[in-house]
Amino acid sequence: MTEAYVIDAVRTAVGKRGGALAGIHPVDLGALAWRGLLDRTDIDPAAVDDVIAGCVDAIG
């Protein structure tokens, strides 16, 4: 890879341990964030080779 682009940043809601987000698998939560990013940009998903995601506070 010779080039990299930062298109946007997006985050999910923050919840409490055992709270409303406890039943949502982290992959599904990440997919919601990814969908939100695609909805607000004009990026063609087929043009994306890699996505880097992280978890700041895994208390689930």
C-alpha angles and dihedrals in degrees: 000000000000100000135041130186131198104213102176143320126240135175138195129234120283118237141181125253107279091007134127094302096047093096095052115095112233091238090056091048089051090050089055090053091048091050090050091052092050091048093056099041133054094232117139105232089216089063092060115094100175139014122200116205133171142191116228100182117018103185096135 
